[in-house]
Amino acid sequence: MSTHERRGLWSASILAIALLTGLPVLVIVGFLLVPTGDVWQHLVDTVLADYVLNTLLLMLGVAVGTLIGGVGTAWLTSMCRFPGRGLFEWALILPMAMPAYIIAYTYTGMLDFAGPVQSTLRDWTGWGFGDYWFPEIRSLEGAATMLALVLYPYVYLLSRAAFLGQSLCVLDVSRTLGNGPWRTFFSVALPLARPAIVAGLTLALMETLADYGTVQYFGVQTFTTGIFRTWFGLNNAAAAAQLSAMLLGFVLVLIALERISRSQARYHDTGRRHQSIRRYHLTGWRAVAAVVFCLIPLMLGFLIPAGQLAVWALTIAEGAYDAAFWRLVRNSLELAAIAALIALLLALVLGYGKRLHPTRTVTAAVKVAGLGYAIPGTVIAIGVIIPFAWFDNTLDAWMRRTFDVSTGLLLSGTLAALIFAYLTRFLAVALQTVEAGLGRIRPSMDEAGRAMGYRPGQVLRRIHIPMLRGSLLTAVLLVFVDVLKELPATLILRPFNFNTLAVRAYELASDERLADTAPAALTIVLAGLVPVILLSRSITKSRNADTA
């Protein structure tokens, strides 16, 4: 096979992967023209306005919370010196390991009327029901708070990177003009960091749109809960697909706004001195305020809920870790491992194929294959189950007519459909990591391999993969944990009598057995800590390299 033919094979593989991973979105868009009878009009007349309004209000609440928590803590840990700053630098990332639906279950168990907080308050005061006011956790405001507590690290990470990368010259000029920390923050640092802040906020809001477990448990009607009700309650695939298309429209608007924000930025950093930042030294009440400000999101987003889960897990330890629980663990781990390994393989094909043959068509196909992470799991699940069910029904009808044999369901309701949805959703995670690793390998390494007579596949196997071990491990772990936490797609697509840790926690919480969710929830949280720790170490190494 000639070099041209081999490159054509790589390009064809990339186009095939992009077409497959883009299939769910194409199906959803295609259903915009499918008639839904009276169901769509019923949705418009009754609940569609609530879906739109609640989704917008939820996004607004999460935006305010993540901006305050993420940008504020990023500025303090980057540009100020106060007790505990070194600890907060990495600890503020920990809430990323806590899925939103798990923190929602935990705080509900703590703050509900029968929970320990209100029970203790009544014991101390002698109050009874109706004698006092207490904020309602199961509300739109409560859902926004839960989501903001676990999503602010997106804004924190990108904002902190932007603050650390700002020119020392610009900040020095602000100091010489007599500007203090606050004035420098608002007039200089914040405008320079705006593109990074908007990018982090966009990621947080896309995760907000994708959430199902939190809003469903709190009884908030959003697009994700509406899709479930339309699919399972009204049994109308077309209407559910059209709701999914509207939700997809929200995602596309967020992506467009983020790109417009970057393209219209009017502040540019042209300085070259980044290596030595002179931090503002905070003392007295200012240092105390900085510690408290950084401690609040860390405690509320990780320490308190993780501690409560640990207490519950110990309380019900006897009999909780039985054969059924370990079967859940095995199901979850095997499913996540299979999806992560396949995602890694596809990411290698896409990343290396783009490096080998970087035409416009190949580059566009790789971008399409990486769009899945921006699409909510609910939307992807609907986009997967519709074509899979059509294929199964069409094949079964043909086999009955031709051979009088029923093939049944070959794809629908199988692990294959579920893994396909995971790949569509999380392939971008592995792809970004692999592309970043390939970008650090000099093109001369490829030339050396070709000079030795290696074919493209041999160059990848013998040269690139050994040099990419760290990136490949990171990619596998990130996809593994994302699959472990995924709830809506698993709820829709899982086979009958097949459960995962995430689904079991959801089922127990729906039955108000909140303490019983602890073993499954805590296992998911502990697994999520692994990539968070790796991310923290990566950031530390990059900072040490930059300041060396």
LOLUM-548318 format. One line per 10 residues: number of its first residue (from 1); their letters; for each residue x, y negated, z of C-alpha. Coordinates in Angstrom, 1 decimal, decimal comma. Layout:
REM LOLUM-548318
NUM) A) X/Y/Z; ...
END
This chain:
REM LOLUM-548318
1) MSTHERRGLW) 0,0/0,0/0,0; 1,4/-3,4/-1,0; 1,8/-6,3/1,3; -1,0/-8,2/-0,4; -3,3/-5,2/0,1; -2,4/-4,9/3,7; -3,1/-8,6/4,3; -6,4/-8,1/2,5; -7,3/-5,3/4,9; -6,6/-7,5/7,9
11) SASILAIALL) -8,7/-10,2/6,5; -11,6/-7,8/5,7; -11,4/-6,4/9,3; -11,6/-10,0/10,7; -14,6/-10,8/8,5; -16,3/-7,6/9,6; -15,8/-8,3/13,3; -17,0/-11,9/12,9; -20,1/-10,7/11,1; -20,9/-8,1/13,7
21) TGLPVLVIVG) -20,4/-10,4/16,7; -22,4/-13,1/14,9; -25,3/-10,8/14,2; -27,3/-11,6/17,5; -27,2/-15,3/16,7; -28,2/-14,8/13,1; -31,2/-12,7/14,3; -32,3/-15,3/16,7; -32,1/-18,1/14,1; -33,9/-15,9/11,6
31) FLLVPTGDVW) -36,8/-15,4/14,0; -37,6/-19,1/13,9; -39,7/-18,5/10,8; -41,5/-15,4/12,1; -45,1/-15,9/13,1; -45,9/-15,3/16,8; -49,7/-15,4/16,7; -51,2/-17,3/19,6; -48,4/-16,6/22,0; -46,2/-19,6/21,0
41) QHLVDTVLAD) -49,2/-21,9/21,2; -50,0/-20,5/24,6; -46,4/-21,2/25,7; -46,6/-24,8/24,4; -49,9/-25,4/26,1; -48,8/-24,0/29,5; -45,1/-23,6/30,4; -42,8/-24,8/27,6; -42,7/-28,4/29,0; -41,8/-27,0/32,4
51) YVLNTLLLML) -39,0/-24,9/30,9; -37,6/-28,0/29,2; -37,9/-30,3/32,1; -36,6/-27,9/34,7; -33,6/-26,9/32,5; -32,7/-30,6/32,0; -33,1/-31,4/35,7; -31,0/-28,3/36,7; -28,3/-29,4/34,3; -28,4/-33,0/35,7
61) GVAVGTLIGG) -28,1/-31,7/39,3; -25,2/-29,4/38,4; -23,5/-32,1/36,5; -23,6/-34,5/39,4; -22,4/-31,8/41,9; -19,5/-30,5/39,7; -18,3/-34,0/38,8; -18,2/-35,2/42,4; -16,6/-32,0/43,7; -14,3/-31,2/40,8
71) VGTAWLTSMC) -13,0/-34,6/39,9; -12,7/-35,8/43,5; -10,7/-32,8/44,7; -8,6/-32,8/41,5; -7,5/-36,4/42,1; -6,8/-35,8/45,8; -4,7/-32,7/45,3; -2,9/-34,2/42,3; -2,1/-37,7/43,2; -2,3/-37,9/47,1
81) RFPGRGLFEW) -0,3/-36,4/49,9; -2,2/-35,2/53,0; -2,1/-32,2/55,4; -3,0/-28,9/53,7; -2,8/-30,3/50,1; -0,6/-27,3/49,0; -3,2/-24,9/50,3; -6,1/-26,7/48,7; -4,4/-26,8/45,3; -5,1/-23,1/44,7
91) ALILPMAMPA) -7,8/-22,3/47,3; -10,2/-24,7/45,6; -10,3/-22,2/42,7; -11,7/-19,4/44,9; -15,4/-20,2/44,3; -14,9/-19,0/40,7; -14,9/-15,5/42,1; -18,4/-15,9/43,6; -21,2/-15,3/41,0; -24,0/-17,9/41,4
101) YIIAYTYTGM) -26,7/-15,3/42,0; -24,7/-13,7/44,8; -24,2/-17,0/46,6; -27,9/-17,7/46,1; -28,9/-14,4/47,8; -26,4/-15,1/50,6; -27,5/-18,6/51,4; -31,2/-17,5/51,2; -30,5/-14,9/53,9; -28,8/-17,5/56,1
111) LDFAGPVQST) -31,1/-20,5/55,6; -34,6/-19,0/55,2; -37,2/-19,3/58,0; -36,2/-15,9/59,4; -32,5/-16,4/58,8; -29,9/-17,0/61,6; -29,7/-20,8/61,1; -33,3/-21,6/61,6; -33,8/-18,8/64,2; -30,9/-20,3/66,2
121) LRDWTGWGFG) -32,4/-23,8/65,8; -35,8/-22,6/67,1; -34,2/-20,8/70,0; -32,3/-24,0/71,1; -35,2/-26,4/70,7; -38,2/-24,2/71,4; -39,8/-25,4/68,2; -42,2/-23,2/66,3; -43,4/-23,0/62,7; -44,4/-26,5/61,4
131) DYWFPEIRSL) -42,7/-28,4/64,2; -39,7/-29,4/62,2; -38,5/-30,1/58,6; -35,8/-28,0/57,0; -34,6/-28,2/53,4; -36,2/-25,5/51,1; -33,4/-23,4/49,7; -35,7/-21,7/47,1; -36,1/-24,8/45,0; -34,8/-26,5/41,9
141) EGAATMLALV) -32,5/-28,6/44,2; -31,3/-25,4/45,9; -30,6/-23,7/42,6; -28,6/-26,8/41,4; -26,6/-26,8/44,6; -25,8/-23,0/44,4; -24,6/-23,4/40,8; -22,6/-26,5/41,5; -20,8/-24,8/44,4; -19,4/-22,0/42,1
151) LYPYVYLLSR) -19,0/-24,0/38,9; -17,1/-27,1/40,1; -13,7/-25,3/39,6; -14,2/-25,6/35,8; -14,1/-29,4/36,2; -11,4/-29,2/38,9; -9,0/-27,2/36,9; -9,2/-29,3/33,7; -9,3/-32,6/35,6; -6,3/-31,7/37,7
161) AAFLGQSLCV) -4,3/-30,7/34,6; -5,2/-34,0/33,0; -4,2/-36,0/36,1; -0,9/-34,1/36,4; -0,1/-34,7/32,7; -0,7/-38,4/32,8; 2,2/-40,8/32,1; 4,1/-41,9/35,2; 4,7/-45,2/33,4; 1,0/-46,0/33,2
171) LDVSRTLGNG) 0,4/-45,2/36,9; 3,5/-47,3/37,9; 2,1/-50,3/36,0; -1,1/-49,9/37,9; 0,8/-49,9/41,2; 2,9/-53,0/40,3; -0,3/-54,8/39,5; -1,3/-54,3/43,1; -4,0/-51,6/42,5; -4,5/-49,1/45,3
181) PWRTFFSVAL) -5,5/-45,4/44,8; -9,2/-46,2/44,3; -8,7/-48,9/41,7; -6,0/-46,9/39,9; -8,4/-43,9/39,8; -11,3/-45,7/38,3; -9,5/-48,1/36,0; -6,6/-45,9/34,7; -6,6/-42,2/35,6; -10,3/-41,5/35,1
191) PLARPAIVAG) -10,5/-43,0/31,5; -7,4/-41,1/30,5; -8,8/-37,8/31,9; -12,2/-38,3/30,4; -11,8/-35,7/27,5; -10,7/-33,0/30,0; -13,4/-33,8/32,4; -16,1/-33,6/29,7; -14,7/-30,3/28,6; -14,9/-28,9/32,1
201) LTLALMETLA) -18,4/-30,2/32,6; -19,4/-28,7/29,3; -18,2/-25,2/30,4; -20,1/-25,7/33,7; -23,3/-26,7/32,0; -23,1/-23,8/29,6; -22,8/-21,4/32,5; -25,8/-23,2/34,0; -27,9/-22,6/30,9; -26,8/-18,9/30,9
211) DYGTVQYFGV) -27,8/-18,3/34,6; -30,7/-16,0/35,3; -30,3/-14,4/38,7; -30,3/-17,7/40,6; -33,2/-19,5/39,0; -35,3/-16,3/38,9; -34,8/-15,6/42,6; -35,5/-19,2/43,5; -38,7/-19,3/41,4; -37,4/-22,0/39,0
221) QTFTTGIFRT) -39,0/-21,8/35,6; -36,2/-22,3/33,0; -35,6/-21,0/29,5; -33,8/-17,8/30,8; -36,7/-16,8/33,1; -39,2/-17,7/30,3; -37,4/-15,4/27,8; -37,7/-12,6/30,3; -41,4/-13,2/30,9; -42,2/-13,6/27,2
231) WFGLNNAAAA) -40,4/-10,4/26,3; -41,5/-8,2/29,2; -44,8/-9,9/30,2; -46,3/-10,9/26,9; -44,5/-8,2/24,9; -43,7/-10,6/22,1; -40,2/-10,3/20,6; -40,7/-13,1/18,1; -41,7/-15,6/20,8; -38,9/-14,5/23,1
241) AQLSAMLLGF) -36,5/-15,0/20,1; -37,8/-18,5/19,4; -37,4/-19,5/23,1; -33,8/-18,1/22,8; -33,3/-20,3/19,7; -34,4/-23,3/21,7; -31,9/-22,4/24,5; -29,2/-21,9/21,9; -30,0/-25,4/20,7; -29,2/-26,8/24,2
251) VLVLIALERI) -25,8/-25,0/24,0; -25,1/-26,4/20,5; -25,9/-29,9/21,7; -23,5/-29,5/24,6; -20,7/-28,4/22,3; -21,4/-31,3/19,9; -21,3/-33,8/22,7; -18,0/-32,4/24,0; -16,4/-32,7/20,6; -17,9/-36,2/20,0
261) SRSQARYHDT) -16,4/-37,2/23,4; -13,0/-36,1/22,4; -13,1/-37,6/18,9; -14,3/-41,0/20,2; -11,8/-41,3/23,1; -10,3/-44,7/23,2; -7,6/-44,1/25,8; -4,3/-42,6/24,8; -1,3/-41,6/26,9; 1,9/-42,4/25,0
271) GRRHQSIRRY) 4,4/-42,2/27,9; 6,9/-39,4/28,1; 7,7/-39,3/31,9; 5,6/-36,6/33,5; 8,1/-34,8/35,7; 8,0/-36,8/38,9; 4,7/-38,0/40,4; 4,8/-40,4/43,3; 1,8/-39,4/45,3; -0,1/-41,8/47,6
281) HLTGWRAVAA) 0,7/-40,9/51,2; -2,6/-40,7/53,2; -2,5/-41,1/56,9; -4,9/-41,5/59,7; -8,6/-41,4/58,9; -7,9/-41,4/55,2; -5,9/-38,1/55,6; -8,8/-36,6/57,7; -11,3/-37,7/55,0; -9,3/-36,1/52,3
291) VVFCLIPLML) -9,0/-32,8/54,2; -12,8/-32,8/54,9; -13,6/-33,7/51,3; -11,5/-30,8/50,0; -12,7/-28,4/52,7; -16,4/-28,8/52,1; -16,6/-27,3/48,6; -14,2/-24,5/49,6; -16,2/-23,6/52,7; -19,6/-23,8/51,1
301) GFLIPAGQLA) -18,6/-22,3/47,8; -16,5/-19,3/49,1; -15,6/-19,0/52,8; -19,1/-19,1/54,3; -20,8/-16,9/51,8; -17,9/-14,4/51,7; -17,9/-14,3/55,5; -21,6/-13,7/55,6; -21,3/-10,9/53,1; -18,5/-9,3/55,1
311) VWALTIAEGA) -20,7/-9,5/58,3; -23,6/-7,9/56,5; -21,4/-5,2/55,0; -20,1/-4,3/58,4; -23,5/-4,3/60,0; -25,0/-1,9/57,5; -21,8/0,1/56,9; -23,2/3,3/58,3; -25,0/5,1/55,5; -24,5/2,3/53,0
321) YDAAFWRLVR) -21,4/3,7/51,3; -23,1/6,9/50,2; -22,9/8,9/46,9; -25,4/6,6/45,2; -23,2/3,5/46,0; -20,1/5,1/44,6; -22,0/6,1/41,5; -22,9/2,4/41,1; -19,2/1,6/41,5; -18,2/4,2/38,9
331) NSLELAAIAA) -20,8/3,1/36,4; -19,8/-0,6/36,8; -16,1/0,1/36,6; -16,3/2,5/33,6; -18,6/0,1/31,7; -16,4/-2,9/32,4; -13,2/-1,0/31,5; -14,5/0,3/28,2; -15,8/-3,1/27,2; -12,5/-4,8/28,3
341) LIALLLALVL) -10,3/-2,4/26,3; -12,4/-2,7/23,1; -12,5/-6,5/23,5; -8,7/-6,4/23,8; -8,3/-4,3/20,7; -10,6/-6,6/18,7; -8,8/-9,7/20,0; -5,5/-8,3/18,9; -6,9/-7,6/15,4; -8,4/-11,1/15,2
351) GYGKRLHPTR) -5,4/-13,0/16,7; -2,7/-11,2/14,8; -4,7/-11,2/11,6; -5,1/-15,0/11,8; -1,3/-15,3/12,4; -0,6/-13,0/9,5; -3,0/-14,6/7,0; -4,1/-18,0/8,3; -6,5/-19,0/5,4; -9,5/-21,2/6,0
361) TVTAAVKVAG) -11,8/-18,2/5,7; -9,9/-16,1/8,2; -9,6/-19,1/10,6; -13,4/-19,8/10,3; -14,2/-16,1/10,9; -12,0/-16,0/14,1; -13,9/-19,1/15,4; -17,2/-17,5/14,7; -16,1/-14,3/16,5; -15,2/-16,5/19,5
371) LGYAIPGTVI) -18,5/-18,4/19,8; -20,2/-15,7/21,9; -18,9/-17,0/25,2; -20,9/-20,2/24,7; -24,1/-18,2/24,2; -26,2/-17,1/27,3; -26,4/-13,4/27,9; -30,2/-13,5/27,7; -30,0/-14,8/24,1; -27,4/-12,3/23,1
381) AIGVIIPFAW) -29,4/-9,4/24,6; -32,5/-10,4/22,6; -30,4/-10,8/19,5; -29,0/-7,3/20,0; -32,1/-5,4/20,9; -34,2/-6,7/17,9; -32,0/-5,4/15,1; -31,1/-2,2/17,0; -34,7/-1,4/17,6; -35,5/-2,1/13,9
391) FDNTLDAWMR) -32,7/0,2/12,8; -33,8/3,0/15,2; -37,5/2,7/14,1; -36,6/2,5/10,4; -34,3/5,5/10,5; -36,8/7,5/12,6; -39,6/6,8/10,1; -37,5/7,8/7,1; -36,3/11,0/8,8; -39,9/11,9/9,6
401) RTFDVSTGLL) -41,1/11,3/6,0; -38,1/13,1/4,5; -37,2/15,9/6,8; -40,1/15,9/9,3; -37,5/15,3/12,1; -37,6/12,6/14,7; -34,2/10,9/15,5; -35,6/9,0/18,4; -33,6/6,0/19,8; -30,0/6,2/18,7
411) LSGTLAALIF) -28,9/2,7/19,6; -31,7/0,9/21,6; -31,6/1,5/25,3; -28,1/3,0/25,1; -24,7/2,1/26,5; -23,6/1,4/23,0; -26,1/-1,5/22,7; -25,0/-2,8/26,1; -21,3/-2,7/25,3; -21,9/-4,4/21,9
421) AYLTRFLAVA) -23,6/-7,2/23,8; -20,7/-7,5/26,2; -18,3/-7,7/23,3; -20,3/-10,4/21,6; -20,4/-12,4/24,8; -16,9/-12,0/26,1; -14,7/-11,3/23,1; -13,8/-15,0/23,2; -12,2/-14,6/26,6; -9,8/-12,0/25,4
431) LQTVEAGLGR) -9,2/-13,8/22,1; -8,2/-17,1/23,7; -5,7/-15,3/26,0; -4,2/-13,2/23,1; -3,9/-16,2/20,8; -2,2/-18,2/23,6; 0,3/-15,4/24,0; 0,9/-15,0/20,3; 1,5/-18,8/20,1; 4,5/-18,4/22,4
441) IRPSMDEAGR) 6,2/-15,9/20,0; 8,4/-17,6/17,5; 7,6/-16,8/13,8; 11,3/-15,7/13,4; 10,3/-12,5/15,3; 7,9/-11,6/12,5; 10,5/-12,3/9,9; 13,0/-10,1/11,8; 10,5/-7,3/11,8; 9,8/-7,6/8,1
451) AMGYRPGQVL) 13,5/-7,6/7,4; 13,8/-4,3/9,3; 11,1/-2,9/6,9; 8,2/-2,9/9,4; 4,7/-3,1/8,1; 2,3/-5,7/9,8; 0,9/-3,1/12,1; 4,3/-1,9/13,1; 5,4/-5,5/13,8; 2,4/-5,9/16,1
461) RRIHIPMLRG) 3,0/-2,6/17,9; 6,8/-2,6/18,2; 7,5/-6,3/18,7; 4,5/-8,3/19,7; 2,7/-6,0/22,1; 5,7/-5,5/24,3; 6,2/-9,3/24,5; 2,4/-9,8/25,2; 2,1/-7,4/28,2; 1,3/-10,2/30,6
471) SLLTAVLLVF) -1,2/-11,9/28,3; -2,8/-8,5/27,5; -3,2/-7,6/31,2; -4,8/-11,0/31,9; -7,2/-10,6/29,0; -8,3/-7,2/30,1; -8,8/-8,4/33,7; -10,8/-11,5/32,7; -13,2/-9,5/30,5; -13,4/-6,7/33,0
481) VDVLKELPAT) -14,6/-9,1/35,8; -16,9/-11,0/33,5; -18,6/-7,7/32,5; -18,8/-6,7/36,1; -20,7/-9,9/37,0; -23,0/-10,1/33,9; -26,6/-9,8/35,0; -29,2/-10,8/32,3; -27,8/-8,8/29,4; -27,4/-5,8/31,6
491) LILRPFNFNT) -31,0/-6,1/32,9; -32,4/-6,1/29,4; -30,2/-3,6/27,6; -29,2/-1,0/30,2; -30,4/2,6/29,7; -33,1/4,0/31,9; -31,9/5,2/35,3; -28,6/3,5/34,8; -27,6/0,9/37,3; -24,6/-1,4/38,0
501) LAVRAYELAS) -23,5/-3,3/41,0; -24,9/-6,5/39,7; -28,3/-5,0/38,8; -28,5/-3,2/42,2; -27,7/-6,4/44,1; -30,5/-8,1/42,0; -33,0/-5,4/42,8; -32,3/-5,4/46,5; -32,5/-9,2/46,6; -35,9/-9,1/44,7
511) DERLADTAPA) -37,1/-6,7/47,5; -35,9/-9,2/50,1; -33,4/-6,7/51,4; -30,7/-9,4/51,4; -28,3/-7,8/53,9; -28,4/-4,6/51,9; -27,0/-6,5/48,9; -23,7/-7,0/50,7; -21,8/-3,9/49,7; -22,5/-4,4/45,9
521) ALTIVLAGLV) -22,1/-8,2/46,1; -18,9/-8,0/48,1; -17,4/-5,5/45,7; -18,1/-7,9/42,7; -16,6/-10,8/44,6; -13,4/-8,9/45,6; -13,0/-7,8/41,9; -13,4/-11,5/40,9; -10,6/-12,5/43,1; -8,0/-10,7/41,0
531) PVILLSRSIT) -8,2/-13,0/37,9; -8,6/-16,1/40,2; -5,3/-15,2/41,9; -3,6/-14,6/38,5; -4,9/-17,9/37,3; -3,5/-19,7/40,4; -0,1/-18,0/39,9; -0,1/-19,0/36,3; -0,8/-22,6/37,1; 1,9/-22,6/39,8
541) KSRNADTA) 4,5/-21,2/37,4; 3,6/-23,7/34,6; 4,0/-26,6/37,1; 7,3/-25,3/38,3; 8,5/-25,0/34,6; 7,3/-28,5/33,8; 9,1/-30,0/36,8; 12,3/-28,0/36,4
END
